[in-house]
Amino acid sequence: MKRLYIVTMANGDQYGVPAEVIADNYAKHYEIRGEDYQENYDAMIYWFDTNDFEFADWAKNNMDWSDVKDRAVLVGSKKEEPDFEDGWVNGEYEYRKVEQ
């Protein structure tokens, strides 16, 4: 079973990061402090499997995008073609002079 922690970016793109990458980061952090690597790794995988907030909390507050970007995969894109008719009638507008 492949576990992916999926985040949605501001533009609607969704990226999946293997849960193992985040669990490994967590376990290594605590291993340096003398705790058991495997025990902490397994705890993170358990938190992932049970949708526990602790998993997301670690990822968001202790890791940066640069820590995971090489392992992230695009799993979905919300980019849809705009509704041009609606945009024309209801879209924001401005007056602008441009030199030709």
Residue frames as a rotation matrix with the C-alpha (Angstrom) as fourth column:
MET 1
0.583 0.812 0.000 0.00
0.812 -0.583 0.000 0.00
0.000 0.000 -1.000 0.00
LYS 2
-0.495 -0.706 0.506 1.36
0.693 -0.673 -0.261 3.39
0.525 0.221 0.822 -0.99
ARG 3
0.320 0.532 -0.784 0.72
0.886 -0.460 0.050 6.10
-0.334 -0.711 -0.619 1.55
LEU 4
-0.429 -0.422 0.798 0.65
0.694 -0.720 -0.008 9.68
0.578 0.551 0.602 0.27
TYR 5
-0.137 0.313 -0.940 0.30
0.682 -0.658 -0.319 12.84
-0.718 -0.685 -0.124 2.30
ILE 6
-0.205 0.162 0.965 -1.48
0.928 -0.282 0.244 15.09
0.312 0.946 -0.092 -0.18
VAL 7
-0.334 0.052 -0.941 -1.34
0.459 -0.863 -0.210 18.86
-0.823 -0.502 0.264 -0.01
THR 8
0.415 0.529 0.741 -3.27
0.910 -0.261 -0.323 21.29
0.023 0.808 -0.589 -2.16
MET 9
-0.667 -0.727 -0.164 -1.36
0.708 -0.687 0.163 24.33
-0.231 -0.007 0.973 -3.33
ALA 10
-0.413 0.493 -0.766 -2.86
-0.014 -0.844 -0.536 27.79
-0.911 -0.211 0.355 -3.80
ASN 11
-0.586 0.162 -0.794 -3.32
-0.794 -0.313 0.522 27.21
-0.164 0.936 0.311 -7.54
GLY 12
0.485 0.870 0.083 -5.29
-0.853 0.492 -0.171 24.01
-0.190 0.012 0.982 -6.91
ASP 13
0.098 -0.519 -0.849 -2.52
-0.509 0.707 -0.491 21.55
0.855 0.480 -0.195 -7.78
GLN 14
0.829 0.174 0.532 -2.29
-0.549 0.435 0.713 18.60
-0.107 -0.883 0.456 -5.43
TYR 15
-0.034 -0.914 -0.403 1.04
-0.686 0.315 -0.656 17.03
0.727 0.254 -0.638 -4.56
GLY 16
0.952 0.292 -0.094 1.50
-0.161 0.736 0.657 13.70
0.262 -0.610 0.748 -2.84
VAL 17
-0.070 -0.966 0.250 4.49
-0.881 -0.057 -0.470 13.11
0.468 -0.253 -0.847 -0.60
PRO 18
0.050 0.060 -0.997 5.20
0.122 0.990 0.066 9.54
0.991 -0.125 0.042 0.48
ALA 19
0.863 0.362 0.351 4.33
-0.294 -0.204 0.934 9.22
0.410 -0.910 -0.069 4.16
GLU 20
0.698 -0.651 -0.298 7.57
0.713 0.668 0.213 7.35
0.060 -0.362 0.930 4.64
VAL 21
-0.122 -0.743 0.658 9.56
0.538 -0.607 -0.585 10.52
0.834 0.282 0.474 3.86
ILE 22
0.183 0.287 0.940 7.83
-0.533 -0.775 0.340 12.40
0.826 -0.564 0.011 6.67
ALA 23
0.984 0.179 -0.024 8.00
-0.089 0.599 0.796 9.44
0.156 -0.781 0.605 9.07
ASP 24
0.382 -0.918 -0.104 11.73
0.833 0.391 -0.391 9.09
0.400 0.063 0.914 8.37
ASN 25
-0.177 -0.416 0.892 12.30
0.044 -0.909 -0.415 12.79
0.983 -0.035 0.179 9.10
TYR 26
0.574 0.504 0.645 10.45
-0.625 -0.239 0.743 12.47
0.529 -0.830 0.178 12.40
ALA 27
0.963 -0.175 -0.206 12.22
0.253 0.850 0.463 9.28
0.094 -0.498 0.862 13.44
LYS 28
0.116 -0.979 0.167 15.68
0.745 -0.026 -0.667 10.67
0.657 0.202 0.726 12.61
HIS 29
0.074 -0.013 0.997 14.93
-0.339 -0.941 0.012 13.81
0.938 -0.339 -0.074 14.60
TYR 30
0.731 0.306 0.610 14.22
-0.663 0.111 0.740 11.78
0.158 -0.946 0.284 17.72
GLU 31
0.809 -0.529 -0.256 16.95
0.503 0.848 -0.165 9.23
0.304 0.005 0.953 17.07
ILE 32
-0.054 -0.842 0.536 19.51
0.212 -0.535 -0.818 12.04
0.976 0.070 0.208 17.40
ARG 33
-0.003 0.160 0.987 18.01
-0.824 -0.559 0.088 12.69
0.566 -0.813 0.134 20.85
GLY 34
-0.795 -0.497 0.348 18.55
-0.607 0.646 -0.464 9.08
0.006 -0.580 -0.815 21.88
GLU 35
0.078 0.893 0.443 15.11
-0.673 0.375 -0.638 7.65
-0.736 -0.248 0.630 21.12
ASP 36
-0.379 -0.166 0.910 14.44
0.288 0.914 0.287 4.51
-0.879 0.371 -0.299 19.12
TYR 37
-0.825 -0.004 -0.565 14.23
-0.494 -0.479 0.725 5.20
-0.274 0.878 0.393 15.38
GLN 38
-0.850 0.474 -0.229 11.89
0.179 0.669 0.721 2.32
0.495 0.572 -0.654 14.52
GLU 39
-0.433 0.707 -0.559 9.51
0.853 0.119 -0.509 3.06
-0.293 -0.697 -0.655 17.37
ASN 40
-0.322 0.267 -0.908 9.10
-0.034 -0.962 -0.271 6.67
-0.946 -0.056 0.318 16.25
TYR 41
-0.893 -0.002 -0.450 8.87
-0.450 -0.034 0.893 5.72
-0.017 0.999 0.029 12.57
ASP 42
-0.740 0.635 -0.222 6.12
0.563 0.765 0.312 3.21
0.368 0.106 -0.924 13.37
ALA 43
-0.350 0.609 -0.712 4.30
0.623 -0.416 -0.663 5.81
-0.700 -0.675 -0.234 15.46
MET 44
-0.573 0.098 -0.814 4.22
-0.472 -0.851 0.230 8.21
-0.670 0.516 0.534 12.52
ILE 45
-0.896 0.263 -0.358 2.91
-0.202 0.478 0.855 5.54
0.396 0.838 -0.375 10.16
TYR 46
-0.553 0.726 -0.409 0.24
0.833 0.469 -0.293 4.67
-0.021 -0.502 -0.864 12.72
TRP 47
-0.348 0.410 -0.843 -0.73
0.185 -0.852 -0.490 8.35
-0.919 -0.327 0.220 12.95
PHE 48
-0.798 0.055 -0.600 -0.96
-0.580 -0.342 0.740 8.50
-0.164 0.938 0.305 9.17
ASP 49
-0.848 0.428 -0.312 -3.11
0.204 0.807 0.554 5.37
0.489 0.406 -0.772 9.02
THR 50
-0.272 0.763 -0.587 -5.49
0.956 0.146 -0.253 6.73
-0.107 -0.630 -0.769 11.67
ASN 51
0.131 0.293 0.947 -5.64
0.584 -0.795 0.165 10.28
0.801 0.532 -0.275 10.24
ASP 52
0.423 -0.056 -0.905 -4.14
0.874 -0.239 0.423 11.63
-0.240 -0.969 -0.053 13.43
PHE 53
0.990 0.022 0.141 -3.39
0.055 -0.971 -0.232 15.34
0.132 0.238 -0.962 13.49
GLU 54
0.553 -0.833 -0.011 0.11
-0.087 -0.071 0.994 14.61
-0.829 -0.548 -0.111 14.84
PHE 55
0.059 -0.532 0.845 1.26
0.860 0.456 0.227 13.48
-0.506 0.713 0.485 11.38
ALA 56
0.465 0.195 0.864 0.18
0.721 -0.649 -0.243 16.67
0.513 0.736 -0.442 9.62
ASP 57
0.994 -0.095 -0.060 1.38
-0.031 -0.749 0.661 18.77
-0.108 -0.655 -0.748 12.54
TRP 58
0.265 -0.956 0.125 4.91
0.331 0.212 0.919 17.39
-0.906 -0.202 0.373 12.20
ALA 59
-0.037 -0.267 0.963 4.95
0.993 0.103 0.066 17.84
-0.116 0.958 0.261 8.43
LYS 60
0.616 0.410 0.672 3.64
0.564 -0.826 -0.013 21.42
0.550 0.387 -0.740 8.53
ASN 61
0.966 -0.091 0.242 5.55
-0.225 -0.757 0.613 22.72
0.127 -0.647 -0.752 11.53
ASN 62
0.485 -0.827 0.283 8.86
-0.193 0.215 0.957 20.86
-0.853 -0.519 -0.055 11.35
MET 63
-0.225 -0.526 0.820 9.52
0.747 0.447 0.492 20.39
-0.625 0.724 0.293 7.65
ASP 64
-0.173 0.109 -0.979 9.79
-0.477 -0.879 -0.014 22.68
-0.862 0.464 0.204 4.67
TRP 65
0.861 0.478 -0.174 8.73
-0.337 0.280 -0.899 22.13
-0.381 0.832 0.403 1.08
SER 66
0.272 -0.846 -0.458 12.43
-0.896 -0.048 -0.442 21.90
0.352 0.531 -0.771 0.23
ASP 67
-0.448 -0.414 0.792 12.61
-0.744 0.664 -0.075 18.79
-0.495 -0.623 -0.605 2.47
VAL 68
-0.109 0.546 0.831 10.04
0.091 0.838 -0.538 16.92
-0.990 0.017 -0.141 0.38
LYS 69
0.376 0.408 -0.832 9.91
-0.669 -0.501 -0.549 18.48
-0.641 0.763 0.085 -3.09
ASP 70
-0.502 -0.651 -0.570 12.24
-0.865 0.367 0.342 15.91
-0.013 0.665 -0.747 -4.66
ARG 71
-0.972 0.165 0.167 9.89
0.138 0.977 -0.164 13.10
-0.191 -0.137 -0.972 -3.60
ALA 72
-0.253 0.935 -0.250 6.58
-0.188 -0.301 -0.935 14.89
-0.949 -0.189 0.252 -4.26
VAL 73
-0.871 0.083 0.484 4.44
0.479 0.359 0.801 13.88
-0.107 0.930 -0.352 -7.22
LEU 74
-0.698 0.688 -0.198 1.62
-0.710 -0.700 0.072 15.79
-0.089 0.191 0.977 -8.87
VAL 75
-0.878 0.406 0.254 -1.50
0.355 0.907 -0.225 13.74
-0.322 -0.107 -0.941 -8.19
GLY 76
0.103 0.957 0.272 -4.20
0.978 -0.047 -0.203 16.15
-0.182 0.287 -0.941 -9.24
SER 77
-0.938 -0.346 0.033 -4.73
0.343 -0.909 0.235 19.48
-0.052 0.232 0.971 -10.82
LYS 78
-0.066 0.944 -0.324 -7.70
0.699 -0.188 -0.690 21.71
-0.712 -0.272 -0.647 -10.25
LYS 79
-0.721 -0.230 -0.653 -6.77
-0.236 -0.805 0.544 23.88
-0.651 0.547 0.526 -13.16
GLU 80
-0.041 0.783 0.621 -9.94
0.794 0.403 -0.455 24.16
-0.606 0.474 -0.638 -15.13
GLU 81
-0.704 -0.100 0.703 -10.64
0.595 -0.623 0.508 26.27
0.387 0.776 0.498 -18.14
PRO 82
-0.849 0.374 -0.372 -12.42
0.045 -0.651 -0.758 29.36
-0.526 -0.661 0.536 -16.92
ASP 83
0.063 0.930 0.362 -16.02
0.928 0.079 -0.365 30.09
-0.368 0.358 -0.858 -17.68
PHE 84
-0.817 -0.521 0.248 -15.33
0.577 -0.729 0.370 32.90
-0.012 0.445 0.896 -20.12
GLU 85
-0.162 0.833 0.528 -18.96
0.412 -0.429 0.803 33.99
0.896 0.348 -0.274 -20.36
ASP 86
0.694 0.397 -0.601 -19.23
0.689 -0.127 0.713 34.36
0.207 -0.909 -0.361 -16.60
GLY 87
-0.166 -0.862 -0.478 -15.87
0.871 -0.355 0.339 36.10
-0.462 -0.361 0.810 -16.45
TRP 88
-0.702 -0.068 0.709 -16.91
0.556 -0.674 0.486 38.56
0.445 0.735 0.511 -19.13
VAL 89
0.186 0.900 0.394 -20.13
0.245 -0.431 0.868 39.47
0.951 -0.064 -0.301 -17.30
ASN 90
0.936 0.335 -0.105 -19.10
0.138 -0.076 0.987 39.13
0.323 -0.939 -0.118 -13.64
GLY 91
0.264 -0.926 -0.269 -15.31
0.925 0.323 -0.200 39.33
0.273 -0.196 0.942 -13.62
GLU 92
0.348 -0.274 -0.897 -13.29
0.436 -0.799 0.413 42.10
-0.830 -0.535 -0.158 -12.05
TYR 93
0.505 -0.177 0.845 -12.28
0.811 -0.237 -0.534 44.78
0.295 0.955 0.024 -14.48
GLU 94
0.103 -0.487 -0.867 -10.05
0.476 -0.741 0.473 47.81
-0.873 -0.461 0.156 -14.72
TYR 95
0.989 0.092 0.116 -9.38
0.148 -0.534 -0.832 50.65
-0.015 0.840 -0.542 -17.12
ARG 96
0.239 -0.969 -0.069 -5.80
0.369 0.025 0.929 50.74
-0.898 -0.247 0.363 -18.35
LYS 97
0.899 -0.096 -0.427 -4.04
-0.413 -0.509 -0.756 52.80
-0.145 0.856 -0.497 -20.99
VAL 98
0.352 -0.810 0.469 -1.17
0.436 0.586 0.683 51.03
-0.828 -0.036 0.559 -22.74
GLU 99
0.110 -0.412 -0.904 1.26
-0.723 -0.658 0.212 52.45
-0.682 0.630 -0.370 -25.22
GLN 100
0.877 0.260 0.405 1.34
0.069 0.764 -0.641 50.73
-0.476 0.590 0.652 -28.56
